[in-house]
Amino acid sequence: MSAGTLPSPGSPNPPAPPEPGDAGPSSTSLRGSVRVLLRVHRRSLWAAGAILVLGIGIVAALLLWVAVQRCPAENVAACDDDDMYVITTAQNASESLLSGGGTAILLLAGLLGAFVAGPLVARELENGTFRMAWAQSVSPARWLAARLAVPAALGVAGISVLCLVYRWGWNEIRANPYASGLAWFSDSVFPGIGPVAIGYVLLGVAVGALCAVLIRRMLLSMAVTAVVLGVVMTGFGIRRWMLWPADRLLGRGYPGSGSWVTESGMLTASGEKLLWRDCDSSFDAPGAVDCMTARGGVTHFTDYHPAAHFWPLQLVETGILLALAALAAFAAFRVLRRLHG
C-alpha cells in the first residue's frame, strides 16, 4: 500500500473488504430483518407453536374419547350393532367443542392481526427503535416487508395445519347421523374447514400493518385492528349466503339434509317474494298460509345452497379477502413511503 493510501493516525480503521461470495447490504437486509424478528419475538413463536400443538391435541383427544366411549354400558340403548348411533358423553362434548372450531380460527386470525399492529410494527414506530434498523442499510419498505412476510408465512402455515386437523375431526364426528351443530354452513364452522381461514389470516396481517403505520400507537392500533377485523368477519357471517346464487325449490318440498335454506315463503303471480316473516310467523304457524295468500302468494318457494355450493362460497369469500388484504398492504406501504420516504 502506498503512503498516499495509508489512513491517518487519528482516523478509524477502514472497513474490511467483503469476503468473496458475500452478498451486499441490499440483498441481505431483508433476510437480516427476518432473522432479527425471529430472534426478538421467539417467545411469541413458542406460544404460537404451543397453540398449534394444543389444537391438534384437542381434536385427537376428542376422537380417541369418542372411539373409547362408542358403546358404554350406561347408554340408553343396547349396543348390539357397531354402526348404531348411540349418544355418549364423548359424542356430546365433541359436537359442542367442534361446533365452535371456525370461531376459534377467526379469533386466532384476529390475534395475529393485533400482534402485527402492536408489538411488531406500532411499538417500534412509537418508541423510535425503527431508526436503528433504517440506519443499517434497511430501507423502510424492506423493514415493513419483513414485518408482513414473517407473520404471513408462519400464520398461513399454522392455520393451514389447524384447519386440516379440524376438518378431519369435524368429518369424523358429524359422520354420526344424529350429530348436531356441525352443519357446513354454520358461522362457527364454515371459516375453519376451507381456504377462507387463510384469507382471514392474510387480511389480519395486512390490516394490522396498515393500522400501525397510520396510528403509530401500539394499544390504539391493536384496538382498531380488532374492530376492523371484527366488522369484516361479522359482515361476511351475515351476508355469506349472497356470495353465490342460490338454488330455488318450488312447492312444499324440502331441499334435503345438508342444504342451507336461506329464504322461504311464497311467490306472487308477478314473481315477487313474500317471506314467512312478512306475516310474523313461520310456515307451520296457524294461519300463516292464509296470511300469505291474502298478500297475493300463490306458490311456495325455498331458496337454498346445497352442499355442492360449499366450494364456490369458500373460493369467492377467499378471493374477496385476498383482494382486501392486498389493498391494505399496498396502502400500508404507500403511507409509510409518504411519511418516511
C-alpha positions as CSV (number, residue, x, y, z in Angstrom):
1,M,0.0,0.0,0.0
2,S,1.4,3.4,-0.9
3,A,1.8,6.2,1.6
4,G,-1.0,8.1,-0.1
5,T,-3.4,5.4,0.8
6,L,-2.5,4.9,4.4
7,P,-5.0,6.1,7.0
8,S,-4.1,9.0,9.2
9,P,-3.1,8.1,12.7
10,G,-6.3,9.5,14.2
11,S,-8.7,8.1,11.7
12,P,-10.7,4.9,12.3
13,N,-9.7,1.7,10.7
14,P,-11.3,1.3,7.2
15,P,-13.9,-1.5,6.9
16,A,-12.6,-4.8,5.8
17,P,-13.4,-5.8,2.3
18,P,-16.3,-8.3,1.9
19,E,-15.3,-11.9,1.5
20,P,-15.7,-13.4,-1.9
21,G,-19.3,-14.6,-2.4
22,D,-20.7,-12.4,0.3
23,A,-23.9,-10.6,-0.7
24,G,-24.2,-6.8,-0.4
25,P,-26.3,-5.0,2.1
26,S,-29.2,-4.5,-0.3
27,S,-29.6,-8.3,-0.9
28,T,-29.2,-9.3,2.7
29,S,-31.1,-6.6,4.5
30,L,-34.5,-8.4,4.2
31,R,-33.1,-11.7,5.4
32,G,-31.3,-9.9,8.2
33,S,-34.6,-8.2,9.2
34,V,-36.3,-11.6,9.2
35,R,-33.7,-13.1,11.4
36,V,-33.9,-10.2,13.9
37,L,-37.7,-10.6,14.0
38,L,-37.5,-14.3,14.7
39,R,-34.9,-13.7,17.5
40,V,-36.7,-10.8,19.1
41,H,-40.1,-12.4,19.1
42,R,-39.0,-16.0,19.8
43,R,-41.3,-16.2,22.9
44,S,-44.3,-15.4,20.7
45,L,-43.2,-18.1,18.3
46,W,-43.0,-20.6,21.1
47,A,-46.5,-19.5,22.3
48,A,-47.9,-19.9,18.7
49,G,-46.3,-23.3,18.5
50,A,-47.9,-24.3,21.8
51,I,-51.3,-23.2,20.5
52,L,-50.8,-25.3,17.4
53,V,-49.9,-28.4,19.3
54,L,-52.8,-27.8,21.8
55,G,-55.3,-27.5,18.9
56,I,-54.1,-30.7,17.3
57,G,-54.1,-32.5,20.7
58,I,-57.6,-31.4,21.5
59,V,-59.0,-32.8,18.2
60,A,-57.1,-36.1,18.5
61,A,-58.1,-36.5,22.2
62,L,-61.8,-35.9,21.3
63,L,-61.7,-38.5,18.5
64,L,-60.0,-41.0,20.8
65,W,-62.5,-40.4,23.6
66,V,-65.4,-40.9,21.2
67,A,-63.9,-44.2,20.0
68,V,-63.4,-45.4,23.5
69,Q,-66.9,-44.5,24.6
70,R,-68.7,-45.7,21.5
71,C,-70.6,-48.4,23.3
72,P,-70.6,-47.6,27.0
73,A,-72.7,-49.7,29.4
74,E,-74.7,-46.7,30.7
75,N,-76.2,-45.9,27.3
76,V,-79.9,-45.6,26.7
77,A,-79.8,-48.3,24.1
78,A,-78.0,-51.6,23.9
79,C,-75.0,-51.5,21.6
80,D,-75.6,-54.7,19.6
81,D,-74.6,-53.1,16.3
82,D,-71.3,-51.4,15.7
83,D,-73.0,-49.0,13.3
84,M,-75.7,-48.0,15.7
85,Y,-75.6,-44.3,16.7
86,V,-75.5,-44.1,20.4
87,I,-75.5,-40.8,22.4
88,T,-72.4,-40.7,24.6
89,T,-70.8,-38.1,26.8
90,A,-67.8,-38.0,24.5
91,Q,-70.0,-37.5,21.4
92,N,-71.9,-34.7,23.0
93,A,-68.7,-33.0,24.2
94,S,-67.1,-33.4,20.8
95,E,-70.0,-31.9,19.0
96,S,-70.1,-29.0,21.4
97,L,-66.4,-28.2,21.1
98,L,-66.0,-28.8,17.4
99,S,-69.1,-26.7,16.6
100,G,-67.1,-23.7,17.5
101,G,-63.9,-24.5,15.6
102,G,-64.4,-22.0,12.9
103,T,-64.9,-19.2,15.5
104,A,-61.6,-20.3,17.2
105,I,-59.8,-20.0,13.8
106,L,-61.2,-16.5,13.3
107,L,-60.0,-15.5,16.8
108,L,-56.5,-16.7,16.0
109,A,-56.5,-14.7,12.8
110,G,-57.6,-11.6,14.8
111,L,-54.9,-12.2,17.4
112,L,-52.3,-12.4,14.7
113,G,-53.6,-9.1,13.2
114,A,-53.4,-7.4,16.6
115,F,-49.9,-8.8,17.2
116,V,-48.7,-7.3,13.9
117,A,-50.4,-4.0,14.6
118,G,-49.0,-3.7,18.1
119,P,-45.7,-5.4,19.1
120,L,-44.5,-6.0,15.6
121,V,-44.9,-2.6,13.9
122,A,-46.6,0.1,16.0
123,R,-44.4,-0.4,19.1
124,E,-41.3,0.3,17.1
125,L,-42.8,3.3,15.4
126,E,-44.0,4.6,18.8
127,N,-40.6,4.0,20.6
128,G,-38.4,5.1,17.6
129,T,-36.5,1.9,17.5
130,F,-37.2,1.6,13.8
131,R,-34.4,4.2,13.2
132,M,-31.8,1.7,14.3
133,A,-32.8,-0.7,11.5
134,W,-33.1,2.0,8.9
135,A,-29.6,3.3,9.8
136,Q,-28.2,-0.1,8.9
137,S,-28.9,-0.3,5.2
138,V,-32.5,-1.4,5.7
139,S,-35.0,0.7,3.8
140,P,-38.4,1.5,5.3
141,A,-40.0,-0.7,2.6
142,R,-37.8,-3.7,3.4
143,W,-38.4,-3.1,7.1
144,L,-42.1,-3.3,6.7
145,A,-41.9,-6.1,4.2
146,A,-40.2,-8.3,6.8
147,R,-42.9,-7.5,9.3
148,L,-45.5,-8.6,6.8
149,A,-43.7,-11.6,5.4
150,V,-42.8,-13.4,8.6
151,P,-46.3,-13.4,10.3
152,A,-48.0,-14.1,7.0
153,A,-45.8,-17.1,6.2
154,L,-45.9,-18.6,9.7
155,G,-49.6,-17.7,10.1
156,V,-50.6,-19.4,6.8
157,A,-48.6,-22.5,7.7
158,G,-50.0,-22.8,11.2
159,I,-53.6,-22.1,10.3
160,S,-53.5,-24.5,7.3
161,V,-52.4,-27.3,9.7
162,L,-55.1,-26.4,12.2
163,C,-57.8,-26.3,9.5
164,L,-56.8,-29.7,8.1
165,V,-56.8,-31.3,11.6
166,Y,-60.1,-29.5,12.4
167,R,-61.7,-30.7,9.2
168,W,-60.6,-34.2,9.9
169,G,-62.2,-34.2,13.3
170,W,-65.3,-32.4,12.0
171,N,-65.8,-35.1,9.4
172,E,-65.3,-37.9,11.8
173,I,-67.8,-36.5,14.4
174,R,-70.5,-35.5,12.0
175,A,-70.4,-38.9,10.4
176,N,-73.0,-39.9,13.0
177,P,-76.5,-39.5,11.5
178,Y,-77.8,-37.5,14.5
179,A,-74.9,-35.3,15.1
180,S,-75.9,-31.7,15.6
181,G,-74.3,-28.2,15.5
182,L,-71.8,-29.2,12.8
183,A,-73.5,-28.0,9.6
184,W,-71.0,-26.9,7.0
185,F,-72.7,-23.5,6.6
186,S,-72.7,-22.7,10.3
187,D,-71.0,-19.4,11.0
188,S,-68.9,-21.1,13.7
189,V,-67.8,-24.0,11.4
190,F,-67.5,-22.6,7.9
191,P,-64.4,-20.4,8.4
192,G,-62.4,-23.4,9.8
193,I,-62.9,-26.0,7.1
194,G,-61.7,-24.3,4.0
195,P,-59.3,-21.8,2.5
196,V,-61.3,-18.9,3.9
197,A,-59.2,-19.2,7.1
198,I,-56.0,-18.3,5.1
199,G,-57.8,-15.3,3.7
200,Y,-58.6,-14.0,7.2
201,V,-55.0,-14.6,8.3
202,L,-53.6,-12.5,5.5
203,L,-56.2,-9.9,5.9
204,G,-55.4,-9.7,9.6
205,V,-51.7,-9.2,8.9
206,A,-52.3,-6.5,6.2
207,V,-54.9,-4.6,8.3
208,G,-52.7,-4.8,11.3
209,A,-49.8,-3.2,9.4
210,L,-52.0,-0.5,7.9
211,C,-53.4,0.5,11.3
212,A,-49.9,0.5,12.8
213,V,-48.4,2.9,10.2
214,L,-51.4,5.1,10.3
215,I,-51.9,5.4,14.1
216,R,-48.3,4.7,15.4
217,R,-49.6,3.9,18.9
218,M,-49.4,0.3,20.0
219,L,-52.6,-0.2,22.0
220,L,-54.7,2.0,19.8
221,S,-53.5,0.2,16.7
222,M,-54.3,-3.1,18.2
223,A,-57.8,-2.0,19.2
224,V,-58.6,-0.5,15.8
225,T,-57.3,-3.7,14.1
226,A,-59.6,-5.8,16.2
227,V,-62.6,-3.6,15.5
228,V,-61.9,-3.6,11.7
229,L,-61.4,-7.4,11.6
230,G,-64.5,-8.0,13.7
231,V,-66.7,-5.9,11.4
232,V,-65.4,-7.8,8.3
233,M,-65.9,-11.2,10.0
234,T,-69.4,-10.3,11.2
235,G,-70.3,-8.8,7.8
236,F,-69.3,-12.0,6.0
237,G,-71.1,-14.1,8.5
238,I,-74.4,-12.2,7.9
239,R,-74.1,-11.9,4.1
240,R,-72.2,-15.0,3.2
241,W,-75.3,-16.6,1.6
242,M,-75.3,-13.8,-1.0
243,L,-71.8,-14.7,-2.4
244,W,-73.2,-17.3,-4.7
245,P,-76.6,-17.7,-6.5
246,A,-78.9,-19.9,-4.5
247,D,-81.0,-22.7,-6.0
248,R,-84.8,-22.5,-5.8
249,L,-87.3,-25.2,-4.9
250,L,-90.9,-24.6,-5.8
251,G,-93.7,-26.3,-3.9
252,R,-93.9,-27.5,-0.4
253,G,-90.9,-29.9,-0.6
254,Y,-87.7,-29.6,1.4
255,P,-84.3,-29.4,-0.3
256,G,-82.9,-32.2,1.8
257,S,-80.3,-32.7,4.5
258,G,-77.1,-30.8,4.2
259,S,-78.8,-27.9,2.4
260,W,-78.6,-24.3,3.7
261,V,-82.0,-22.8,3.5
262,T,-81.6,-19.0,3.1
263,E,-85.1,-17.8,2.3
264,S,-88.6,-19.4,2.1
265,G,-92.1,-18.2,1.6
266,M,-94.5,-17.7,-1.3
267,L,-94.3,-16.1,-4.7
268,T,-97.0,-13.8,-6.1
269,A,-98.3,-14.1,-9.6
270,S,-95.7,-11.5,-10.7
271,G,-92.8,-13.4,-9.1
272,E,-92.4,-11.1,-6.1
273,K,-91.2,-12.9,-3.0
274,L,-93.2,-12.9,0.2
275,L,-91.2,-14.3,3.2
276,W,-92.8,-16.0,6.2
277,R,-91.5,-13.3,8.4
278,D,-93.6,-10.8,6.5
279,C,-96.6,-12.4,8.3
280,D,-94.8,-12.5,11.6
281,S,-95.0,-16.3,11.5
282,S,-93.3,-19.4,10.2
283,F,-94.6,-21.7,7.5
284,D,-96.2,-24.1,10.0
285,A,-97.8,-21.5,12.2
286,P,-101.7,-21.4,12.3
287,G,-103.0,-19.1,9.6
288,A,-99.6,-18.5,8.0
289,V,-100.7,-19.7,4.6
290,D,-103.9,-17.7,4.8
291,C,-101.8,-14.6,5.6
292,M,-99.5,-15.1,2.7
293,T,-102.4,-15.9,0.3
294,A,-104.1,-12.7,1.4
295,R,-101.0,-10.8,0.4
296,G,-101.0,-12.4,-3.0
297,G,-99.0,-15.5,-2.5
298,V,-99.7,-18.3,-4.9
299,T,-96.7,-20.7,-4.9
300,H,-94.4,-21.9,-2.1
301,F,-90.7,-21.5,-2.7
302,T,-87.5,-22.3,-0.9
303,D,-84.1,-20.7,-1.7
304,Y,-81.2,-22.8,-0.6
305,H,-77.5,-23.6,-1.0
306,P,-76.9,-27.3,-1.5
307,A,-73.7,-28.9,-0.1
308,A,-72.2,-28.6,-3.6
309,H,-72.1,-24.8,-3.1
310,F,-69.5,-25.2,-0.3
311,W,-66.5,-24.7,-2.5
312,P,-67.9,-21.8,-4.6
313,L,-68.8,-19.9,-1.4
314,Q,-65.4,-20.6,0.1
315,L,-63.5,-19.5,-3.0
316,V,-65.5,-16.4,-3.6
317,E,-65.1,-15.3,0.0
318,T,-61.4,-16.2,0.0
319,G,-60.9,-14.1,-3.2
320,I,-62.6,-11.1,-1.7
321,L,-60.4,-11.4,1.5
322,L,-57.2,-11.7,-0.5
323,A,-58.2,-8.6,-2.6
324,L,-58.8,-6.7,0.6
325,A,-55.6,-7.9,2.1
326,A,-53.6,-6.8,-1.0
327,L,-55.3,-3.4,-0.9
328,A,-54.5,-2.9,2.8
329,A,-50.9,-4.0,2.3
330,F,-50.5,-1.6,-0.6
331,A,-51.9,1.2,1.4
332,A,-49.6,0.4,4.3
333,F,-46.5,0.8,2.0
334,R,-47.9,4.0,0.5
335,V,-48.5,5.5,3.9
336,L,-45.0,4.5,5.1
337,R,-43.4,5.9,2.0
338,R,-45.3,9.2,2.3
339,L,-44.3,9.6,5.9
340,H,-40.7,8.4,5.7
341,G,-39.7,8.3,2.0
